[in-house]
Structures are given as C-alpha cells and as structure tokens.
C-alpha cells in the first residue's frame, strides 16, 4: 500500500460535496478506506482534523456523526507516526511544516493537498516526496 499524508483541505472537500459518485477528494478518501492508500497521522494533523469537526465549515452533505465515523474509519486503516525530528523552518507557512515532517518520518510517497504551490516552496526538498492534488494522486499513485 502507498503511504500518503492527507491534508485537512482534502478531508473537508471530500465531506462537503453532495455528489457521492464524483469528486477527487471523496474518491481519494474512499481509496484510503478500501486499502489502496495508507493514510499517515501524527499529533498535529490529527488535532487539525478534530478541530475542523467543530468549525462551521460544513454543508448539509454530511452530519457531524457521519464525519466522526469517517475519521474513525480513517484512523482504523491509517498508521500513526511519531515525529522525533523537526525540519523547521522550511515552508513559508509555519502551519504547514508538520505535513512535511509527518511525510518524511512516515516515508510517505506523497502529501495530498489543494495547497500544492505553498508546499512545493520549501527550503528543504525531498525528491522522493511528491506534493499532489487528489486528482493527481489517484492517477499517478495507483
């Protein structure tokens, strides 16, 4: 299985769409839940996911209980990574550095995000680590 880091903007996008048959972010979550990808989690990312559950960013496409169930299911198929070394400062937005640290510590093939431009602008680069949109991830990391 391919290890990936799923940014919170992909998680939110997947659960805000009404059309369950389409949408790359939703397809990516479905692929993770069915074993195509192994989502990686660390303290900072998990806290961001939990924080988002309480914010007013949601549509009526999913209920609070459904969002909790999806997060619980992701946790069951994912892998928890402990980060022992920080690579900071690296990115222009300090709030995104934890994604790089998680991906490096967990030997992820990609960070899946809609914030590709900012994540590719780091001072430190890892050639084996891809920064991909959900669409690109589904096409390139089968």
N, C-alpha and C positions, 0 to 999 in steps of 0.2 A: 504494500500500500504506500501511497505517496503522502509524505508528511507535509502539511501546509499550515500556515497561520491565517485564520480568517479574521480580517479587520472588522471592527464593530459596524462600520458603514455598510458592509455587505450583509451582516446579520440583520440590521434594521431594514435594509432594502428588501430582503427576502420575505420578511414578515409583514411588510406594509402593502405588498401588492395583492390585489384581489384575484388575479388570474393565476390559478394554481398550475395551469398547464404550460405557462411560459415564464420568462424571466430568468436571466442567467444566475442571479444571486440565489433565487429559490432552487434552481436546478443544482447549483453547487452545494447547498445545504443538503438537498436530497441525496446527492452523490456521496457526501460525507456520512450521512446516516446509513447508507446502504453499503459502506465499506470501500468505496472507490478511493477515498482520501482519509487520512488520519489527521483530524484537527489537533493542533497543539495548544495547550493552555498554560499560562503562568499567572502569578498573583495579579499583576497589573491588568492584563487583558480580562481575566475573569471578573475583577472588580468593575471594569468598564461595562462588561455585559450586564452585570447585576444592576449597576447604576442606571443604565439605559431602560431597564424594565420599569423603573419608577418615573421616568420622564414623560412629558406629554408630546412624544414624537410619533405616537402610534395612530393608525387608522382603525376603522372597524373591521378590517380584514382578518384580524386575529384578536382573540380575547387575551386577557392577562394570564389566565390559566393555560391557554394554548402556548403562549410564549414561554412560560415556565417549563412546560412539558418538552418543548423543542430544545431548550437549553439543557434540561436534564438528559435528554436523549443524546445530545452532542457530547456532554460530559461522559456518558457511558461508552461512546465509541472513540473518544479522544484520548490523548495522552498528556498527563501533567508533567511539566518540565520545570526543574529548579534551576534558576539562573544564579551562577556563582561569580560571574564576571560581567561588569557593565562596560559597554562600549560607548561612553559619553564623553564629551559632546560629539554627536555625529550628525544628526539631522537638523535642519533649520527649525523645525517644530519639536521642542523638547518632549512634548506629549506623545510623539511617535517613536521615540528611541526604544521603548520597551518592545516594540514589534520586531525590530532588528535583533535585539538581544535574545528574544524568545526564539526566533527563527534560527539564529546561529547556535544557540545552546541545544536546540532540539534537532539540529541537522535537517531543517525543513528545505524542501525543494523550492518553495515559493511563499511569498506573502500575497494574499489575495485581497485586493483593496480597490476602491474607486479613487484613491488618493495616490495614484502611481507617480505622478510628477514629483511630488514632495518626497516620497520615499526613495526615489532614484537619485536625489540630490545630496546624498550623504558624503561626508568627508572620507569615510572608510567604506570600501566596496568589497563585496564578496562575490566573485564572478559566478560561483555555483548557485547563488541565491537569486531567484527570479522575483520580480515585482510585477504581478499580473492582475488584470481585471478578472472578474468572474468568467466572462466570455472567453478570454484568452486562456485561462486555466483549464476550462472544460475542453478546449480544442487542443492545447499543447501538452497537457499532463494527463494522459489517459490512463 
